[in-house]
Amino acid sequence: MKLLGTLVILGLSLTQSVVAQSNYERDPESCTSIMVGKKASTDGSVITSHTCDSWYRTWVNMVPAESYDRDTVMNIYDGRMHTEFVADRTNITVKGQIPQVKQTYAFMDTSYPCVNEKQLGIGETTISGRRELKNPEGMFMIEELERVALQRCTTARDAIRLMGELIKQYGYGDSGECLTIADPNEVWHFEVFGEGKDKIGGVWAAVRIPDDHVGVSANISRISTLNLKDKDHYMASENVFDVAKRLGYWDGKEPFKFWKAYSGKNYSGEWKSFSIREYFVLSTLAPSLQLKYESEELPISVKPDRQVAATDVMALLRQTYEGTQWDVTKNLKVAVKEKGSEKVDSIISPKANPWMRPDEIKMLNGIKEGAVKQIRNIAVPQCAYSTVIQLRNWLPDAVGGVVWFSMDNPGQSPRIPVFCGVKDFPAMYKICGNHRYREDAALWHYRSANKLAALKWGSARKTMEKNIRHFEEKGQRELPFVESKYQEIAKAEGEDAARAFLTDYTTDFIGATLLRWDEMANQYWIENRFGF
């Protein structure tokens, strides 16, 4: 589906004002996740995704499968999301231990661990919710639940059940979180909160996204009513209703809505289970539904008007609402004279970009009040990394699962195919670039070009968008070859040789993107040698 052909100008005026309320946590600067069921996708893939939109580590590693002796224990940590390299243990603490299993699965260790060798994939968004629900005495932070699930489970349902058991036994210590958990057959939307300061435990619910639907989560609790008799589409902790009653969030009389009980108002201070990103994504994919922003809640998922490809999800994660009424650059126009004519037209200034920082917005609004209305874009410059995870049940796990991985702003960076069977990453990918400027960290090779481009986005974007398309099309074009070659090598030389091929392919792809973004940075410096 061509997203540009289906974008609609949606009728509302929205600013990202935040109403101060002491009992609610709000975090609009965090992540976005889009989900696609297998009948809603163009090729039968199940898709989940994640933009890790804040100051998190960017190093990534493939953790191998392991075998353990009986009576081995596993450490559960806090602090793994902000280390500088794979072996860094700075500020990491051990929160507790659980029994280790005999055999674990290999997994891709991103800040929020994202996929394992069995095509179990996870996206994430922080939904915060009511402050008083968080209990730091709980053992598990959300990223550690993900890590344990990926090491031990092969399906989304099994992952949800295991996390529920761990929460009940050891307690949940994080703020409200959403995980979008997928396997090659289905995708689930899972939300979890603590039980409050007086109880080490947790409360959670999960809803299966129908196979012919798409869903989205973007820092706001989305789960509404629960039909727990329908075990094929709903799961929840056994205390899901009791905790809401005990804490006074639900009177037991009105219809129970999970988001209203445990999250309350959204990050704009509204009693809604959505905001601009959810509304935009669902309205773009299903414009025929004519969804209303004035509603209290939107469906947790919708049937798209057309089937959705992995590249459509990539395009949505690049969105800055350009051409709509939420385009933050729409008022930043300059007069230009048409070439060979005296006619004067107005265009968006080449200096305008959709990722302006608060001080830039304040300056522009100081010159002319209301020049820029701050909107929470989907693609943001503070993004550490992002994933589009494509899972395919007709292929071997090692090549059937592919993470389309990107560092830095997803609106400016290329995506690299990382297959479930990849065994390692280049050294540059194992160093975080968010602590300091490091040329040995891959992040800065992308970020340098991205930041330079933003200074004169109107002209620089042409080269950058061309290169984004080049690598996106290259990945899609070569995908059938990689799948075929992997199976050919596995049959002739064995699984190790086939996985080595996947590893080499991903490494070469990474190298090509790094080189291209370095070349762009050099080009931008030359083009603007007299000033931006």
Secondary structure, DSSP 8 states (H G I E B T S, - for coil): --GGGT---------------TTEE--TTS-BEEEE-TTTBSSS-EEEEEEE-SS-----EEE---B--TT-EEEEEE-GGG-SBTT--TT-EEEEEEE--SB---EEE-SS--EETTS-EEEEEEEEEEGGG--TTSSB-HHHHHHHHHHH-SSHHHHHHHHHHHHHHH-B-SSEEEEEEE-SS-EEEEEEE---TT-SS-EEEEEEE-TT-EEEESSS-------TT-TTTEEE-TTHHHHHHHTTS--SSS---HHHHHT-S-TTS-S-S--HHHHHHHHHH-GGG---TTSS---SEE--SS-B-HHHHHHHHT---TTSTT-TTTT-EEEEE-TTSS-EEEEE-TT--TT--HHHHHHHHHHSTTS------SS-TT--EEEEEEE-TTS-HHHH-EEEEEES-TTTS--EEEETT-----GGGGB-SSSS--TTSHHHHHHHHHHHHHHTHHHHHHHHHHHHHHHHHHHHHHHHHHHHHHHHHHHHH-HHHHHHHHHHHHHHHHHHHHHHHHHHHHHHHHHTTT--
